[in-house]
Amino acid sequence: MSETIETDALIVGAGPAGLFAVFELGLLDIRAHVIDILPRAGGQCSELYPEKPIYDIPGHPLVTGQGLTDNLLEQIKPFNPTFHFNEMVETLTPTGTPEQPSFEVTTDAGTKFKAKVVFVAAGGGSFQPKKPPIAGIDAYENKSVFYAVRRMEDFRDRDVVIVGGGDSALDWTLNLQPIAKSLTLVHRRDQFRAAPHSVNALQELIAAKKVDFRLGQVTAIEGADGELSSVTIRGNDNVDTVVSAHRMMPFFGLTMKLGPVADWGLNLHENLVPVDTEKFETNHPGIFAIGDINTYPGKLKLILCGFHEAALAAQKAHRYIFPDKKLLFQYTTSSTNLQKKLGV
């Protein structure tokens, strides 16, 4: 039998909202453990667009997904959170009362927790890329076939093929074209489901012959030991063309799975968790939902909104964890007490 880990707060999800919740809870002397099904912190920022620019984080005119994650991890260092990666919550059982909540939680790795509050910051749930129906593609994945860009340098001076017509396909076509040896974009239609400015920029590159655009789909790949050498593109005219390719990225979207969250007794609405806008608490006292997983009137799926939700949820969590302790609101800019906690 594994020993039960006792903690004030258990955070499910290590994306930006979950990481900032560690900070807000830490300022209030609330200890936190964090669980994530992924092998690292960052959520979608790290998994899907670690090097993609983000422009709407306050105070950061431009920051990459990985850069934001690194900054958040640096910010929460003073609070020493414990991370449990590659684990998924399987069961969540309320054991307390509405006035004094408590929860027993187990993961698929057999880890057991006892927590006073739970923060659900699971984004859209677990997600995985939709794979193209190409024979033998598994042997090339994470070697020369990628569903996200972790390091742009992996594509430098390579023949790159990108498949798709949405925002991700066009964004990475525009970002990688300057460093790739060649770049071929493959899409079944000559219309794209992407931001107008991206479409205009792409059309300029095609007109300048800096991007080779092919109507059709990739039907076969060639190579050895996981390294691509070429792909076969079947055009809309049913004519096959072999194109040199060292790297291929199919962008066919994601399959989102809410997973066990659906079995936790929360009042789900279209696979989202309804919360109030005062404290972002669910229908279960002591369980909060922040970030993309929640829903309420006027909800915007923005990272900055998740930060706001984490701050207000932490205030309510403090009342559960320290029912006899008066909560004095303080600013980090002027409170010597908070600055001491931050080590500044």
RODO-2510 file (C-alpha; in nm, 4 decimals, decimal comma):
residues 344
     n   res          X          Y          Z
     1     m     0,0000     0,0000     0,0000
     2     s     0,1422     0,3384    -0,0975
     3     e     0,1551     0,6108     0,1642
     4     t    -0,1036     0,8873     0,1339
     5     i     0,0390     1,2315     0,0591
     6     e    -0,1299     1,5060     0,2595
     7     t    -0,1389     1,8574     0,1154
     8     d    -0,3412     2,1754     0,1476
     9     a    -0,4168     2,2029    -0,2235
    10     l    -0,4010     1,9577    -0,5094
    11     i    -0,3771     2,1123    -0,8554
    12     v    -0,4770     1,8980    -1,1531
    13     g    -0,2959     2,0389    -1,4548
    14     a     0,0457     2,2051    -1,4901
    15     g    -0,0402     2,4519    -1,7645
    16     p    -0,0159     2,8299    -1,7160
    17     a    -0,3306     2,8533    -1,5016
    18     g    -0,2226     2,5671    -1,2776
    19     l     0,1287     2,7067    -1,2391
    20     f     0,0038     3,0538    -1,1485
    21     a    -0,2346     2,8957    -0,8963
    22     v     0,0760     2,7633    -0,7175
    23     f     0,1979     3,1240    -0,6894
    24     e    -0,1299     3,2701    -0,5641
    25     l    -0,1743     2,9876    -0,3130
    26     g     0,1855     3,0178    -0,1996
    27     l     0,1414     3,3848    -0,1153
    28     l    -0,1330     3,2700     0,1245
    29     d     0,0854     2,9974     0,2857
    30     i    -0,1057     2,7197     0,1094
    31     r     0,1080     2,4198     0,0126
    32     a     0,0404     2,2593    -0,3251
    33     h     0,1075     1,9380    -0,5157
    34     v     0,0559     1,9385    -0,8930
    35     i    -0,0478     1,6432    -1,1112
    36     d    -0,0195     1,6358    -1,4906
    37     i    -0,0600     1,3587    -1,7455
    38     l     0,2204     1,5115    -1,9544
    39     p     0,5915     1,4536    -1,8833
    40     r     0,6641     1,8205    -1,8137
    41     a     0,5052     2,1460    -1,7020
    42     g     0,3484     2,3895    -1,9460
    43     g     0,0405     2,2137    -2,0822
    44     q    -0,0477     2,3107    -2,4372
    45     c     0,2111     2,5913    -2,4298
    46     s     0,4910     2,3352    -2,4055
    47     e     0,3304     2,0523    -2,5995
    48     l     0,1862     2,2343    -2,8987
    49     y     0,3648     2,5659    -2,9444
    50     p     0,6773     2,5949    -2,7268
    51     e     0,8465     2,8266    -2,9775
    52     k     0,5359     3,0011    -3,1091
    53     p     0,5082     3,3703    -3,0157
    54     i     0,2305     3,4754    -2,7757
    55     y     0,1406     3,8443    -2,7880
    56     d    -0,1358     3,8910    -2,5292
    57     i     0,0375     3,8224    -2,1964
    58     p     0,0317     4,1479    -1,9947
    59     g     0,3749     4,3040    -1,9653
    60     h     0,5218     4,0765    -2,2336
    61     p     0,4907     4,2192    -2,5859
    62     l     0,6172     3,8813    -2,7080
    63     v     0,6875     3,5571    -2,5254
    64     t     0,7021     3,1999    -2,6530
    65     g     0,4983     2,9177    -2,5053
    66     q     0,8106     2,7666    -2,3496
    67     g     0,9346     3,1072    -2,2388
    68     l     0,6100     3,1703    -2,0530
    69     t     0,6320     2,8280    -1,8901
    70     d     0,9930     2,8872    -1,7835
    71     n     0,9009     3,2246    -1,6335
    72     l     0,6104     3,0767    -1,4386
    73     l     0,8308     2,7953    -1,3050
    74     e     1,0875     3,0518    -1,1946
    75     q     0,8147     3,2586    -1,0294
    76     i     0,6877     2,9686    -0,8159
    77     k     1,0298     2,8425    -0,7017
    78     p     0,9987     3,0051    -0,3557
    79     f     0,6962     2,7856    -0,2824
    80     n     0,8597     2,4511    -0,3700
    81     p     0,5593     2,2758    -0,5254
    82     t     0,5836     1,9025    -0,5801
    83     f     0,5092     1,7845    -0,9344
    84     h     0,3726     1,4426    -1,0274
    85     f     0,4207     1,4089    -1,4038
    86     n     0,2991     1,1264    -1,6285
    87     e     0,0076     1,0678    -1,3916
    88     m    -0,3661     1,1062    -1,4408
    89     v    -0,6220     1,1468    -1,1648
    90     e    -0,8532     0,8458    -1,1673
    91     t    -1,0708     0,8974    -0,8607
    92     l    -1,1720     1,1974    -0,6532
    93     t    -1,3770     1,1260    -0,3422
    94     p    -1,5161     1,3988    -0,1119
    95     t    -1,4567     1,3074     0,2545
    96     g    -1,5327     1,6348     0,4334
    97     t    -1,8253     1,8703     0,4696
    98     p    -1,9351     2,1749     0,2661
    99     e    -1,8015     2,3952     0,5458
   100     q    -1,4719     2,2074     0,5804
   101     p    -1,4009     2,0187     0,2575
   102     s    -1,1555     1,7325     0,2224
   103     f    -1,0814     1,4998    -0,0666
   104     e    -0,9120     1,1683    -0,1280
   105     v    -0,7541     1,1444    -0,4728
   106     t    -0,5794     0,8584    -0,6515
   107     t    -0,3884     0,8534    -0,9805
   108     d    -0,3361     0,5835    -1,2398
   109     a     0,0161     0,5407    -1,0980
   110     g    -0,1253     0,4454    -0,7601
   111     t    -0,0339     0,7741    -0,5896
   112     k    -0,2791     0,8709    -0,3154
   113     f    -0,3491     1,2187    -0,1855
   114     k    -0,5529     1,3768     0,0884
   115     a    -0,6222     1,7433     0,0093
   116     k    -0,8326     2,0159     0,1609
   117     v    -0,9070     2,1800    -0,1749
   118     v    -0,8697     2,0754    -0,5384
   119     f    -0,7980     2,3061    -0,8314
   120     v    -0,8971     2,1612    -1,1689
   121     a    -0,6748     2,3324    -1,4258
   122     a    -0,6879     2,0609    -1,6881
   123     g    -0,7263     2,2809    -1,9960
   124     g    -0,9390     2,0936    -2,2469
   125     g    -0,8603     1,7646    -2,0782
   126     s    -0,6043     1,5264    -2,2193
   127     f    -0,5312     1,5848    -2,5853
   128     q    -0,3585     1,4068    -2,8673
   129     p    -0,2945     1,4982    -3,2297
   130     k    -0,5065     1,3494    -3,5041
   131     k    -0,2729     1,1352    -3,7116
   132     p    -0,2869     1,1019    -4,0899
   133     p    -0,3718     0,7551    -4,2281
   134     i    -0,0239     0,6910    -4,3691
   135     a     0,1247     0,3413    -4,3486
   136     g     0,4344     0,3163    -4,1299
   137     i     0,4180     0,6700    -3,9922
   138     d     0,4638     0,5531    -3,6311
   139     a     0,8291     0,4658    -3,6949
   140     y     0,9056     0,8262    -3,7924
   141     e     0,7202     1,0076    -3,5156
   142     n     0,9361     1,2298    -3,2925
   143     k     1,2339     1,1657    -3,5200
   144     s     1,1351     1,3263    -3,8484
   145     v     0,7550     1,3470    -3,8255
   146     f     0,6315     1,5937    -3,5643
   147     y     0,2931     1,7186    -3,4470
   148     a     0,4423     2,0215    -3,2688
   149     v     0,7613     2,2261    -3,2943
   150     r     0,9824     2,1971    -2,9872
   151     r     1,3049     2,3299    -3,1404
   152     m     1,3058     2,5337    -3,4571
   153     e     1,6702     2,4391    -3,5105
   154     d     1,5584     2,0827    -3,5866
   155     f     1,4169     2,2205    -3,9122
   156     r     1,7062     2,4392    -4,0199
   157     d     1,8444     2,3600    -4,3676
   158     r     1,5972     2,0737    -4,4080
   159     d     1,3391     1,9969    -4,6737
   160     v     1,0189     2,0490    -4,4755
   161     v     0,6664     1,9351    -4,5677
   162     i     0,3707     2,0757    -4,3731
   163     v     0,0248     1,9238    -4,4208
   164     g    -0,2908     2,1164    -4,3333
   165     g    -0,4739     2,4426    -4,3881
   166     g    -0,5505     2,5780    -4,0416
   167     d    -0,3784     2,8289    -3,8162
   168     s    -0,1087     2,5885    -3,6949
   169     a    -0,0139     2,4807    -4,0478
   170     l     0,0101     2,8386    -4,1743
   171     d     0,1803     2,9732    -3,8621
   172     w     0,4614     2,7194    -3,8864
   173     t     0,4883     2,7585    -4,2620
   174     l     0,5535     3,1292    -4,2061
   175     n     0,7887     3,0728    -3,9108
   176     l     0,9958     2,7919    -4,0620
   177     q     1,0204     2,9123    -4,4208
   178     p     1,3135     3,1492    -4,3483
   179     i     1,5292     2,8714    -4,1986
   180     a     1,4222     2,5649    -4,3997
   181     k     1,6125     2,4545    -4,7093
   182     s     1,2744     2,4187    -4,8798
   183     l     0,9178     2,4242    -4,7580
   184     t     0,6218     2,2500    -4,9177
   185     l     0,2684     2,3099    -4,7925
   186     v     0,0113     2,0426    -4,8782
   187     h    -0,3625     2,1031    -4,8454
   188     r    -0,6673     1,9526    -5,0116
   189     r    -0,8130     2,2935    -5,0965
   190     d    -0,6765     2,6312    -5,2005
   191     q    -0,8764     2,7927    -4,9205
   192     f    -0,7479     2,8077    -4,5647
   193     r    -0,9044     2,8142    -4,2177
   194     a    -0,6601     3,0638    -4,0745
   195     a    -0,6228     3,4279    -3,9774
   196     p    -0,6491     3,6595    -4,2810
   197     h    -0,3057     3,8140    -4,2230
   198     s    -0,1501     3,4647    -4,2222
   199     v    -0,3278     3,3739    -4,5443
   200     n    -0,2069     3,6962    -4,7094
   201     a     0,1513     3,6369    -4,5963
   202     l     0,1389     3,2798    -4,7252
   203     q     0,0080     3,3856    -5,0647
   204     e     0,2939     3,6336    -5,0957
   205     l     0,5468     3,3570    -5,0244
   206     i     0,3800     3,1271    -5,2794
   207     a     0,3825     3,4029    -5,5423
   208     a     0,7522     3,4646    -5,4705
   209     k     0,8153     3,0882    -5,5045
   210     k     0,9511     3,0713    -5,1507
   211     v     0,6844     2,8166    -5,0556
   212     d     0,5789     2,5302    -5,2814
   213     f     0,2031     2,4864    -5,2413
   214     r     0,0541     2,1522    -5,3499
   215     l    -0,3155     2,0718    -5,3760
   216     g    -0,3696     1,7179    -5,2545
   217     q    -0,2639     1,4939    -4,9666
   218     v     0,0367     1,2907    -4,8546
   219     t    -0,0314     0,9235    -4,9202
   220     a     0,3064     0,7599    -4,8526
   221     i     0,6447     0,8274    -4,6927
   222     e     0,9921     0,6874    -4,7561
   223     g     1,3036     0,6738    -4,5417
   224     a     1,5080     0,4567    -4,3077
   225     d     1,5650     0,4292    -3,9315
   226     g     1,2971     0,6871    -3,8592
   227     e     1,4502     0,9510    -4,0866
   228     l     1,2412     1,0691    -4,3814
   229     s     1,3840     1,1047    -4,7296
   230     s     1,0692     1,1764    -4,9317
   231     v     0,6909     1,1858    -4,9320
   232     t     0,4396     1,1007    -5,2027
   233     i     0,1749     1,3643    -5,2667
   234     r    -0,1386     1,2604    -5,4535
   235     g    -0,2801     1,5663    -5,6225
   236     n    -0,6461     1,6429    -5,6668
   237     d    -0,5952     1,5221    -6,0247
   238     n    -0,4931     1,1784    -5,8840
   239     v    -0,1361     1,2214    -6,0090
   240     d     0,1352     1,1154    -5,7624
   241     t     0,4419     1,3325    -5,7083
   242     v     0,7460     1,2406    -5,4967
   243     v     0,8888     1,5347    -5,3020
   244     s     1,2118     1,5449    -5,1028
   245     a     1,1372     1,5668    -4,7304
   246     h     1,3557     1,5483    -4,4196
   247     r     1,0831     1,6708    -4,1850
   248     m     0,7041     1,6465    -4,2035
   249     m     0,4412     1,8039    -3,9821
   250     p     0,0758     1,7022    -4,0199
   251     f    -0,1623     1,9527    -3,8616
   252     f    -0,5025     1,7849    -3,8625
   253     g    -0,6170     1,9179    -3,5257
   254     l    -0,6468     1,7591    -3,1840
   255     t    -0,8659     1,4974    -3,0273
   256     m    -0,9694     1,6305    -2,6870
   257     k    -1,0705     1,3895    -2,4116
   258     l    -1,2051     1,5148    -2,0817
   259     g    -1,1050     1,1861    -1,9196
   260     p    -1,1939     1,0993    -1,5591
   261     v    -1,2965     1,4602    -1,4838
   262     a    -1,6294     1,3599    -1,6368
   263     d    -1,6804     1,1120    -1,3516
   264     w    -1,6158     1,3487    -1,0602
   265     g    -1,9770     1,4528    -1,0094
   266     l    -1,9295     1,8040    -1,1450
   267     n    -2,2215     1,9601    -1,3327
   268     l    -2,0665     1,9512    -1,6780
   269     h    -2,1873     2,1714    -1,9607
   270     e    -2,0658     2,0646    -2,3046
   271     n    -1,7599     1,9013    -2,1433
   272     l    -1,6773     2,2158    -1,9480
   273     v    -1,7097     2,2767    -1,5739
   274     p    -1,9498     2,5562    -1,4736
   275     v    -1,8236     2,7880    -1,2000
   276     d    -1,9306     3,1127    -1,0362
   277     t    -1,7403     3,4328    -1,1104
   278     e    -1,6797     3,5323    -0,7495
   279     k    -1,4482     3,2459    -0,6548
   280     f    -1,4523     3,0101    -0,9559
   281     e    -1,5843     2,7265    -0,7446
   282     t    -1,7763     2,4322    -0,8888
   283     n    -2,0985     2,2831    -0,7541
   284     h    -1,8793     2,0938    -0,5038
   285     p    -1,7456     2,3160    -0,2225
   286     g    -1,3667     2,3012    -0,2206
   287     i    -1,3312     2,2081    -0,5872
   288     f    -1,2325     2,4992    -0,8105
   289     a    -1,1992     2,5038    -1,1897
   290     i    -0,9721     2,7566    -1,3599
   291     g    -0,8493     2,8103    -1,7147
   292     d    -0,9924     2,6557    -2,0306
   293     i    -1,1695     2,3748    -1,8419
   294     n    -1,4299     2,6073    -1,6878
   295     t    -1,7268     2,7976    -1,8233
   296     y    -1,9357     3,0935    -1,7078
   297     p    -2,1226     3,3816    -1,8764
   298     g    -1,8736     3,5897    -2,0717
   299     k    -1,5921     3,3341    -2,0454
   300     l    -1,2910     3,4005    -2,2708
   301     k    -1,0368     3,1250    -2,3265
   302     l    -0,7331     3,3446    -2,2691
   303     i    -0,4309     3,2649    -2,0550
   304     l    -0,4652     3,5961    -1,8736
   305     c    -0,8214     3,5015    -1,7729
   306     g    -0,6884     3,1827    -1,6152
   307     f    -0,4474     3,3929    -1,4088
   308     h    -0,7348     3,6103    -1,2824
   309     e    -0,9413     3,3030    -1,1962
   310     a    -0,6515     3,1467    -1,0039
   311     a    -0,6108     3,4600    -0,7899
   312     l    -0,9765     3,4733    -0,6852
   313     a    -1,0024     3,0978    -0,6286
   314     a    -0,7002     3,1102    -0,3973
   315     q    -0,8743     3,3695    -0,1787
   316     k    -1,1684     3,1339    -0,1205
   317     a    -0,9368     2,8353    -0,0713
   318     h    -0,7701     3,0229     0,2143
   319     r    -1,1045     3,0438     0,3979
   320     y    -1,1413     2,6645     0,3803
   321     i    -0,7838     2,5853     0,4817
   322     f    -0,7501     2,8493     0,7555
   323     p    -1,1094     2,9009     0,8758
   324     d    -0,9999     3,0806     1,1924
   325     k    -0,7401     3,3035     1,0279
   326     k    -0,8402     3,6459     0,9001
   327     l    -0,7301     3,7026     0,5412
   328     l    -0,5548     4,0350     0,5046
   329     f    -0,5218     4,1439     0,1428
   330     q    -0,1679     4,2604     0,0639
   331     y     0,0303     4,3811    -0,2371
   332     t     0,3625     4,2220    -0,3263
   333     t     0,4975     4,5702    -0,4060
   334     s     0,4520     4,6979    -0,0507
   335     s     0,4168     4,3979     0,1822
   336     t     0,7437     4,3012     0,3510
   337     n     0,5714     3,9796     0,4596
   338     l     0,4990     3,8742     0,0993
   339     q     0,8431     3,9878    -0,0155
   340     k     1,0002     3,7684     0,2510
   341     k     0,8056     3,4687     0,1200
   342     l     0,9338     3,5482    -0,2297
   343     g     1,2905     3,5850    -0,1082
   344     v     1,3285     3,9432    -0,2290
***
